[in-house]
Amino acid sequence: MYTYHTVSILDLPAELLLDIIARLPQPSVLHFAITCKTFYQLSLPVLYDTVRLAAQGVSEFRSKVERNDPSLSWVHELKLLRSDARRSGLYPGSGCIFQDEAFLSAFANLRSFDTLDYARMKGWSEFLNVLEALPSSVRHFRGRVCTSDDNALDSLGRVYPSYQTLDLILSPEGLAFDLISQDHNINNVPPSLSHVFPNLAHLSLTLIFLSGCITSFLRECHFPALETFQLVNRDAIMPDFMLDMAHADALLVFFARHACTLRDLHLPAWAIEPEVGDRFSGTPLTLEHMRSGFNLLHYLARSHAFSSSLLTLSVSPSAELRVFGVPSLPAEFMGFNSVRTLELAVNHDPSGLVLGLAFSFDIDAIPTAFPALECLEIRVHETISVKTVVTYLGAYHPRALLRCKTLSRMVFIYRGFRRETRDAFLVRCREEANGAGNITLERVQSPS
């Protein structure tokens, strides 16, 4: 005779329950936590794992710091947010967390610290002071730094070997209109950044009015473990930075020095002047992922090592087509034989110029240029009218897609469309993909 026992979820080991809870989305964890006191206690470490603090939350957590609350040890990711009152300011007001060493050091097991949406640090000295106050467990840092004329990175000699990810927005002191109307002491991005963070695997630098100050950094820095590098230019006057001879040579030195480790490269708003483009034909890069405008890609494609190693290629729209016209692919170009995913965009620049699919050869060339293509992603922004979208989609003739023997997915990623506009757009997408029976059409709404 069999005896049956009722088994409750509470009979599971706490470690197993915690592992299950950690895999749930945040709303589900909250629902689970309010079920009973036992589940609430089990959920606390997960709820505190990622903390986003605005002004009111900072006050609450300061009280936790004062009483040495054990919940602080559960925080692994901390993101600081500005209040609405300070959103337009360059620096925070009184009570800035950057000067609160007790607060910064209170999260014993912190792994990620993000201040991109909080405020700028006043120079490299304050940047290093923040790093010094943070616990040694931190591996990832994101923030904004005012590149003042201090040389703290060189003079203090501090080294942080535990950091693996660094994401910085760098801008000179002063407001944008001041930089246009006055002469400011705009310093170069310091090459010593690679000495301070010798083990970085992921580096992202966003330059605001500093695109011309990157030469010495590219030429002299060396990150032995660098796998991902992103260099973004946000100059309001020249959103697309043109590489002259000096900048091109510095970028080539950077490529050569990091060719053995670099696998992911993002240069979305950088273009090469035609007279220096041939220098990039012999680049030793063997990337797996690349994001750039077509101008830069046009010259890198001449390198066999580069064109035969890519798995994912994202072509970003920019004003470079208007500046240089539409360059043709080099005669010796045989295609990106290894690319599995191609990401394109339908967009236009602020002047109203429609940049189309941001790729300058005819859509019928895709089967030849990308013989191993499996997924084609197209991003569409609300500023493009349905009529314009349909015009560009008209180039996607099913016969061209059918020649892509390995293509199995087309993903349309849209943002900001009203419902009726979106529905009309998707109907047209389905009509265009209907002739290719082996292709699955998907749609994704981008949150931003």
VMD Tcl script that draws the C-alpha trace (Angstrom):
set ca {
  {0.00 0.00 0.00}
  {1.41 3.34 -1.05}
  {1.56 6.31 1.26}
  {1.28 9.72 -0.35}
  {2.86 12.81 1.18}
  {1.92 16.35 0.32}
  {4.98 18.35 -0.71}
  {4.94 22.14 -0.39}
  {7.22 24.64 -2.05}
  {8.45 25.42 1.44}
  {9.91 21.91 1.60}
  {12.45 22.81 -1.07}
  {15.94 23.81 0.15}
  {16.35 27.56 0.65}
  {19.29 27.61 -1.77}
  {17.13 26.11 -4.53}
  {14.30 28.56 -3.86}
  {16.72 31.48 -3.96}
  {18.09 30.28 -7.29}
  {14.56 30.05 -8.71}
  {13.62 33.52 -7.42}
  {16.78 35.04 -8.92}
  {15.65 33.93 -12.39}
  {12.28 35.69 -12.16}
  {11.56 39.19 -13.54}
  {11.39 41.92 -10.90}
  {7.56 42.26 -10.86}
  {7.21 38.53 -10.28}
  {9.70 38.67 -7.41}
  {7.64 41.44 -5.81}
  {4.45 39.39 -6.12}
  {6.21 36.38 -4.65}
  {7.61 38.44 -1.76}
  {4.21 39.64 -0.52}
  {2.82 36.10 -0.36}
  {4.06 35.39 3.17}
  {6.82 36.31 5.63}
  {8.97 33.34 4.64}
  {8.91 34.21 0.96}
  {9.49 37.87 1.80}
  {12.70 37.02 3.65}
  {13.82 34.74 0.82}
  {13.16 37.45 -1.77}
  {15.05 40.25 -0.05}
  {18.52 39.38 -1.43}
  {17.08 39.31 -4.97}
  {15.14 42.56 -4.51}
  {18.27 44.30 -3.26}
  {20.53 42.82 -5.96}
  {20.03 45.82 -8.27}
  {19.29 49.20 -6.67}
  {18.43 52.46 -8.49}
  {18.60 55.51 -6.25}
  {17.19 58.99 -6.82}
  {17.38 61.78 -4.22}
  {14.75 60.32 -1.89}
  {16.26 56.85 -2.04}
  {19.71 58.18 -1.19}
  {18.40 59.60 2.09}
  {16.87 56.24 2.96}
  {20.06 54.36 2.18}
  {22.16 56.84 4.15}
  {20.18 55.84 7.23}
  {20.94 52.19 6.39}
  {24.62 53.06 6.17}
  {24.56 54.77 9.57}
  {23.12 51.70 11.28}
  {25.20 49.27 9.20}
  {22.14 47.52 7.80}
  {22.97 43.96 6.64}
  {20.84 44.44 3.50}
  {23.63 46.60 2.03}
  {25.69 43.46 1.51}
  {23.03 42.14 -0.89}
  {23.49 45.04 -3.34}
  {25.51 43.99 -6.40}
  {24.51 46.73 -8.83}
  {24.01 50.37 -7.82}
  {22.72 53.05 -10.22}
  {22.44 56.70 -9.17}
  {19.79 58.96 -10.70}
  {19.40 62.72 -10.68}
  {16.31 64.36 -9.22}
  {14.15 66.47 -11.55}
  {15.35 69.65 -9.84}
  {18.98 68.93 -10.79}
  {18.43 67.28 -14.13}
  {19.72 70.26 -16.08}
  {22.78 70.87 -13.91}
  {26.33 69.82 -14.66}
  {27.21 68.98 -11.09}
  {25.16 67.82 -8.09}
  {24.44 70.17 -5.23}
  {25.15 69.76 -1.56}
  {25.28 66.26 -0.15}
  {26.84 64.84 -3.32}
  {27.49 61.12 -3.07}
  {30.85 61.54 -4.78}
  {32.19 63.13 -1.58}
  {30.51 60.65 0.78}
  {33.18 57.98 1.36}
  {31.12 56.22 4.04}
  {28.24 55.77 1.60}
  {30.42 54.58 -1.30}
  {32.25 52.02 0.82}
  {29.13 50.64 2.56}
  {28.20 48.15 -0.20}
  {30.65 45.38 0.59}
  {29.74 43.11 -2.32}
  {29.07 45.75 -4.97}
  {30.05 44.66 -8.49}
  {28.67 47.45 -10.70}
  {28.49 51.23 -10.03}
  {26.63 53.42 -12.54}
  {26.50 57.24 -12.32}
  {25.84 58.09 -15.99}
  {22.42 59.53 -15.11}
  {23.55 61.26 -11.91}
  {26.12 64.02 -12.49}
  {29.60 64.72 -13.77}
  {32.66 64.15 -11.65}
  {34.82 67.26 -11.43}
  {37.97 66.09 -13.11}
  {40.12 63.00 -12.91}
  {40.97 63.69 -9.27}
  {37.35 63.25 -8.14}
  {37.02 60.26 -10.45}
  {39.95 58.54 -8.71}
  {38.66 59.52 -5.26}
  {35.35 57.80 -6.05}
  {37.18 54.67 -7.20}
  {39.30 54.71 -4.06}
  {36.21 54.86 -1.83}
  {34.36 52.04 -3.59}
  {34.85 48.48 -2.29}
  {37.42 46.27 -4.00}
  {34.64 43.99 -5.28}
  {33.60 46.50 -7.99}
  {34.26 45.24 -11.52}
  {32.16 47.58 -13.68}
  {32.02 51.40 -13.62}
  {29.94 53.85 -15.65}
  {30.11 57.62 -15.22}
  {30.61 61.11 -16.64}
  {33.85 63.00 -16.14}
  {34.71 66.64 -16.75}
  {38.18 66.49 -18.29}
  {39.65 69.46 -16.45}
  {43.32 70.35 -16.60}
  {44.37 68.17 -13.66}
  {46.80 65.31 -14.32}
  {45.68 63.08 -11.47}
  {45.77 59.91 -13.58}
  {49.50 60.40 -14.15}
  {50.56 61.96 -10.85}
  {48.75 59.76 -8.30}
  {49.92 56.48 -9.78}
  {46.87 54.50 -8.68}
  {46.08 51.15 -10.29}
  {42.78 49.24 -10.25}
  {43.45 45.77 -11.70}
  {40.06 44.34 -10.71}
  {38.02 46.51 -13.12}
  {36.78 44.74 -16.24}
  {34.33 47.29 -17.70}
  {34.68 51.07 -17.99}
  {32.02 53.25 -19.65}
  {32.80 56.98 -19.55}
  {31.23 60.09 -21.06}
  {33.99 62.70 -21.30}
  {33.36 66.40 -21.79}
  {35.34 69.60 -21.19}
  {34.48 72.09 -18.49}
  {31.79 74.59 -19.51}
  {28.54 74.49 -21.42}
  {28.30 73.75 -25.12}
  {27.64 77.36 -26.17}
  {30.64 78.48 -24.10}
  {32.86 76.09 -26.06}
  {31.65 77.51 -29.34}
  {32.11 81.15 -28.40}
  {35.24 81.01 -26.24}
  {38.64 79.34 -26.14}
  {38.72 76.60 -23.54}
  {41.54 74.43 -22.28}
  {40.35 71.13 -23.75}
  {42.73 68.36 -22.71}
  {43.54 65.19 -24.56}
  {42.05 61.93 -23.36}
  {44.91 60.60 -21.16}
  {46.71 57.49 -22.50}
  {47.53 56.60 -18.86}
  {43.97 55.28 -18.59}
  {45.41 51.94 -19.67}
  {47.88 51.99 -16.76}
  {45.15 52.75 -14.23}
  {42.94 49.92 -15.57}
  {45.40 47.28 -16.86}
  {42.87 44.42 -17.06}
  {39.94 46.09 -18.81}
  {38.03 43.81 -21.16}
  {35.32 46.32 -22.18}
  {35.94 50.03 -22.76}
  {33.41 52.60 -23.97}
  {34.30 56.28 -24.42}
  {31.74 58.89 -25.46}
  {33.38 62.19 -26.44}
  {31.54 65.51 -26.18}
  {33.55 68.26 -27.95}
  {36.64 66.09 -27.49}
  {36.80 64.15 -30.75}
  {39.93 66.05 -31.77}
  {41.68 65.12 -28.51}
  {41.81 61.36 -28.93}
  {44.98 60.99 -31.03}
  {47.53 60.50 -28.25}
  {45.22 58.09 -26.43}
  {44.80 55.86 -29.47}
  {48.51 55.95 -30.27}
  {49.91 55.28 -26.78}
  {47.35 53.27 -24.77}
  {47.49 49.49 -24.44}
  {44.87 47.30 -22.76}
  {46.26 43.74 -22.89}
  {42.88 42.08 -22.27}
  {40.62 44.41 -24.29}
  {37.79 42.56 -26.08}
  {35.21 45.32 -26.67}
  {35.92 48.93 -27.64}
  {33.36 51.65 -28.36}
  {34.25 55.19 -29.37}
  {31.29 57.54 -29.80}
  {31.37 61.18 -30.88}
  {28.58 63.50 -29.68}
  {29.74 66.84 -30.99}
  {26.71 68.97 -31.80}
  {28.53 70.78 -34.59}
  {30.13 67.75 -36.30}
  {28.20 64.61 -35.33}
  {30.31 62.66 -37.83}
  {34.02 63.02 -37.09}
  {36.26 62.79 -40.15}
  {39.57 61.07 -39.57}
  {42.45 63.04 -41.00}
  {45.93 61.56 -41.52}
  {46.99 61.93 -37.88}
  {43.81 60.41 -36.47}
  {43.82 57.60 -39.04}
  {47.41 56.66 -38.21}
  {46.62 56.70 -34.48}
  {43.59 54.46 -35.03}
  {45.70 52.02 -37.05}
  {48.25 51.87 -34.23}
  {45.41 51.12 -31.81}
  {44.10 48.36 -34.11}
  {47.52 46.75 -34.45}
  {48.21 46.86 -30.72}
  {44.88 45.24 -29.80}
  {44.36 42.94 -32.80}
  {45.03 39.77 -30.78}
  {42.27 40.41 -28.21}
  {39.73 42.81 -29.77}
  {36.56 41.06 -30.93}
  {33.84 43.73 -30.72}
  {34.32 47.22 -32.21}
  {31.82 50.10 -32.27}
  {32.74 53.26 -34.20}
  {29.25 54.51 -35.17}
  {30.05 58.11 -36.13}
  {33.58 58.02 -37.50}
  {34.45 58.37 -41.16}
  {37.69 58.31 -43.15}
  {38.74 60.90 -45.65}
  {39.29 59.28 -49.07}
  {42.99 60.12 -49.25}
  {43.77 58.10 -46.12}
  {41.28 55.27 -46.62}
  {43.73 52.95 -48.37}
  {45.79 52.73 -45.17}
  {43.07 50.53 -43.64}
  {43.20 47.83 -46.31}
  {45.80 45.84 -44.39}
  {44.31 46.04 -40.90}
  {45.01 42.86 -38.87}
  {41.68 42.96 -37.01}
  {39.76 39.68 -36.74}
  {36.52 40.93 -35.20}
  {33.35 39.00 -34.47}
  {31.07 42.05 -34.08}
  {31.33 45.46 -35.75}
  {29.20 48.60 -35.79}
  {30.09 51.52 -38.03}
  {28.93 53.67 -40.89}
  {29.46 52.41 -44.42}
  {32.35 54.79 -45.11}
  {34.66 53.17 -42.56}
  {33.37 49.71 -43.41}
  {34.09 50.36 -47.08}
  {37.81 50.61 -46.42}
  {38.07 47.90 -43.75}
  {36.38 45.47 -46.16}
  {39.58 45.39 -48.21}
  {41.24 43.40 -45.42}
  {40.70 39.67 -45.91}
  {41.24 38.96 -42.19}
  {38.56 41.50 -41.29}
  {35.95 40.48 -43.88}
  {36.30 36.75 -43.17}
  {35.94 36.84 -39.37}
  {32.80 38.94 -38.74}
  {29.71 37.23 -37.36}
  {27.50 40.29 -36.71}
  {27.63 43.53 -38.71}
  {25.61 46.61 -37.75}
  {25.62 49.48 -40.24}
  {24.61 52.75 -38.61}
  {23.12 55.66 -40.60}
  {25.02 58.93 -40.58}
  {25.60 62.03 -42.65}
  {28.73 60.56 -44.22}
  {26.84 59.58 -47.38}
  {26.00 63.22 -47.94}
  {29.64 64.24 -47.39}
  {31.38 61.58 -49.44}
  {28.62 60.42 -51.73}
  {27.94 56.72 -52.14}
  {31.23 54.80 -52.37}
  {31.25 51.58 -54.31}
  {32.55 48.31 -52.94}
  {36.18 47.61 -53.89}
  {36.62 45.49 -57.00}
  {38.56 42.85 -55.05}
  {35.81 42.55 -52.44}
  {34.51 38.96 -52.35}
  {31.96 39.36 -49.58}
  {31.67 38.94 -45.82}
  {31.59 35.16 -45.94}
  {31.27 34.70 -42.19}
  {28.53 37.24 -41.33}
  {25.46 35.58 -39.85}
  {23.51 38.66 -38.72}
  {23.20 41.96 -40.62}
  {21.61 44.97 -38.90}
  {20.47 47.92 -41.01}
  {18.51 51.09 -40.22}
  {15.98 53.36 -41.89}
  {16.59 56.83 -40.54}
  {17.38 60.43 -41.47}
  {19.64 63.11 -40.10}
  {18.43 66.40 -38.52}
  {18.59 68.20 -41.86}
  {15.85 65.91 -43.17}
  {18.04 63.94 -45.56}
  {16.74 60.38 -45.72}
  {19.64 57.99 -45.38}
  {17.73 54.93 -46.37}
  {18.97 51.56 -45.24}
  {22.39 52.97 -44.40}
  {23.98 50.53 -46.82}
  {25.15 51.90 -50.11}
  {25.04 48.96 -52.49}
  {21.84 47.67 -54.01}
  {19.79 45.30 -51.89}
  {20.13 42.67 -54.61}
  {23.83 42.45 -53.71}
  {23.07 41.03 -50.24}
  {23.09 37.35 -51.38}
  {26.54 37.84 -52.90}
  {28.04 40.03 -50.19}
  {26.67 37.91 -47.32}
  {26.45 34.31 -48.57}
  {26.10 32.87 -45.04}
  {23.50 35.39 -43.80}
  {20.94 33.89 -41.41}
  {19.22 36.94 -39.88}
  {18.46 40.38 -41.34}
  {17.42 43.07 -38.86}
  {15.95 46.39 -39.97}
  {15.43 49.26 -37.53}
  {12.81 51.89 -38.32}
  {12.20 55.15 -36.43}
  {8.89 56.99 -36.16}
  {10.31 60.08 -37.90}
  {10.20 58.16 -41.17}
  {6.80 58.24 -42.87}
  {5.04 55.04 -43.89}
  {5.35 56.09 -47.54}
  {9.13 56.39 -47.15}
  {9.34 53.04 -45.38}
  {7.33 51.35 -48.11}
  {9.57 52.90 -50.76}
  {12.67 51.40 -49.20}
  {11.03 48.07 -48.48}
  {10.10 47.90 -52.14}
  {13.76 47.16 -52.85}
  {13.46 43.91 -50.89}
  {12.20 41.80 -53.73}
  {11.43 38.22 -52.65}
  {13.59 36.89 -55.49}
  {16.64 38.60 -53.97}
  {15.82 37.15 -50.56}
  {15.32 33.69 -52.02}
  {18.88 33.78 -53.29}
  {20.02 34.02 -49.64}
  {20.04 30.26 -49.16}
  {20.78 30.46 -45.43}
  {18.50 33.40 -44.55}
  {15.81 32.24 -42.11}
  {14.77 35.36 -40.14}
  {13.86 38.96 -40.90}
  {13.38 41.11 -37.81}
  {11.80 44.57 -38.05}
  {12.53 46.68 -34.97}
  {10.41 49.80 -34.74}
  {10.24 52.64 -32.22}
  {7.67 55.32 -31.56}
  {5.06 54.49 -34.20}
  {1.41 55.13 -33.44}
  {-0.64 51.93 -33.62}
  {-2.28 52.62 -36.99}
  {1.06 53.60 -38.54}
  {2.75 50.52 -37.10}
  {0.02 48.20 -38.40}
  {0.27 49.63 -41.92}
  {4.05 49.25 -41.80}
  {3.87 45.61 -40.67}
  {1.32 44.71 -43.35}
  {3.76 45.97 -45.98}
  {6.63 44.06 -44.34}
  {4.62 40.84 -44.50}
  {3.78 41.41 -48.16}
  {7.45 41.88 -49.01}
  {8.57 38.76 -47.15}
  {5.66 36.63 -48.37}
  {7.46 35.44 -51.48}
  {10.26 33.81 -49.52}
  {8.78 30.77 -47.89}
  {11.89 29.92 -45.87}
  {11.92 33.29 -44.07}
  {10.24 33.94 -40.73}
  {9.07 37.54 -40.23}
  {9.31 38.90 -36.71}
  {8.60 42.30 -35.18}
  {10.04 43.84 -32.04}
  {9.13 47.16 -30.42}
  {12.23 48.93 -29.17}
  {11.81 50.56 -25.72}
  {14.04 53.46 -26.67}
}
mol new
graphics top color blue
foreach p $ca { graphics top sphere $p radius 0.5 }
foreach p [lrange $ca 0 end-1] q [lrange $ca 1 end] { graphics top cylinder $p $q radius 0.2 }
display resetview
